């Protein structure tokens, strides 16, 4: 490679390579304007420091990304409470920490028919419960004499009570006298799985 | 103790300012020579030995790499010189069979002066003077844009991928001369348009803004020698495409 000497200092020089790279190298008695070939590039400590800094930033970003994924998994995809619906077909509604539905699980064949085609992910528990009750009425699993039984499972009793209150309010408003509701405090979550 | 503080202040100033670095280097020349001579095992003729040049550069590298967490400066610089000199000795050993052109011949003149290189020394001298004048002018132009050659060298992309991206941006500038006009009229790199014409990420161009400006300025009128020097590889690449 051919280099043009652009600037000289006592110990080092700035050279311009024919490929367009500016490079700092040992000044082997160069003068400005010389064309040189065999050079000794200077060690770039600042670059090494920058590389370390960049590697540390990348590591930090990676740790943050992993933490974010774990947090999202913990907040969105981990079942922290559940509602067991008995509508002459048993269905378990799994809820995440924010009380959004993350899955439905049929406990028997009638339950399988009930949840067939019901899109649940991200819905509120009251909406899905109402949808399943309506489907049970349509499919004839529930009659006027029957009760829609719901059991709430969570490790936190206060949280169970909160869900009970919300379901009574929403389902009561929606079905009024037409469906008899029985919403009970279940137990800790481990008892349902 | 106060001497150490004074040296520390000088080193810290030399990290930021090239002229302070040069001054420090001249001041510590005896130290540099003594460290270099531990490896050279001879007293070199003043200002002519590559080994001394390497040691001087190692001293400068030590200035740039030094921080207070690394202990006293002089032992740190001595280690830097030692490592550099070891590398240099190894390199020299590879060329041990070759005769240096600086070696004195029978008539006590360097071999370089006694050989007929087939060149016209007078025209070569003229070319070198012209190159020197043009580089001085280029350096002055850079300073009008707030740039120095040392800054540009520090800002030059080191990784091949980044260097290629910058070359793509410069190729785009060559194809669109209005970008040079924009640079000269605003004294700012037209980053948005360079991104648009070259499809190179804005972040890459911003990071190497000083380097790109310097090369674009070299491609403006008046820097024939620098441009021809750069065009040697550029033209070979274009022909091979």
Contacts between the chains, C-beta under 8 A, distances in Angstrom:
chain1	res1	chain2	res2	distance
A	2	B	229	7.2
A	2	B	232	6.9
A	4	B	131	7.0
A	4	B	135	7.6
A	4	B	225	7.8
A	4	B	226	6.9
A	4	B	229	4.9
A	6	B	135	5.5
A	6	B	138	7.7
A	6	B	139	7.6
A	6	B	149	5.1
A	7	B	135	7.8
A	7	B	139	7.0
A	7	B	149	4.4
A	7	B	150	6.8
A	9	B	18	6.4
A	9	B	21	7.3
A	9	B	22	5.5
A	9	B	25	7.9
A	9	B	60	7.5
A	10	B	22	5.4
A	10	B	25	4.9
A	10	B	26	6.4
A	10	B	56	5.7
A	11	B	25	5.6
A	11	B	53	7.1
A	11	B	56	3.4
A	11	B	57	4.3
A	11	B	58	7.9
A	11	B	59	6.2
A	11	B	60	4.2
A	12	B	56	7.8
A	12	B	57	5.0
A	12	B	60	5.5
A	14	B	149	4.5
A	14	B	150	6.0
A	14	B	152	7.7
A	14	B	153	4.8
A	16	B	226	7.0
A	16	B	229	6.7
A	16	B	230	7.5
A	18	B	229	5.9
A	18	B	230	6.6
A	18	B	232	4.7
A	18	B	233	4.7
A	19	B	233	4.7
A	20	B	167	6.6
A	20	B	170	7.4
A	20	B	215	6.1
A	20	B	230	5.5
A	20	B	233	7.1
A	20	B	234	7.6
A	21	B	156	5.6
A	21	B	157	8.0
A	21	B	163	6.8
A	22	B	149	7.2
A	22	B	152	5.2
A	22	B	153	4.1
A	22	B	156	4.3
A	22	B	211	6.8
A	22	B	214	7.2
A	23	B	153	6.3
A	23	B	156	7.0
A	24	B	150	7.5
A	24	B	153	5.0
A	24	B	154	7.7
A	25	B	57	7.9
A	26	B	50	7.8
A	26	B	53	5.4
A	26	B	54	5.3
A	26	B	56	7.9
A	26	B	57	4.1
A	27	B	53	5.6
A	27	B	56	7.4
A	27	B	57	6.9
A	28	B	50	5.2
A	28	B	53	5.2
A	29	B	47	7.3
A	29	B	48	6.8
A	29	B	50	7.7
A	29	B	53	6.6
A	31	B	128	7.5
A	31	B	132	7.4
A	32	B	131	7.7
A	32	B	132	4.9
A	32	B	135	5.4
A	32	B	136	7.3
A	33	B	128	4.6
A	33	B	129	7.0
A	33	B	130	7.7
A	33	B	131	3.5
A	33	B	132	3.6
A	33	B	135	6.0
A	34	B	128	6.6
A	35	B	131	8.0
A	35	B	229	7.9
A	40	B	54	6.6
A	40	B	57	7.5
A	40	B	88	7.4
A	40	B	91	7.8
A	42	B	57	6.0
A	42	B	60	7.6
A	42	B	61	6.3
A	43	B	61	5.3
A	43	B	84	7.9
A	44	B	158	7.1
A	45	B	61	6.4
A	45	B	64	5.3
A	45	B	65	3.8
A	46	B	64	6.4
A	46	B	154	6.9
A	47	B	158	5.8
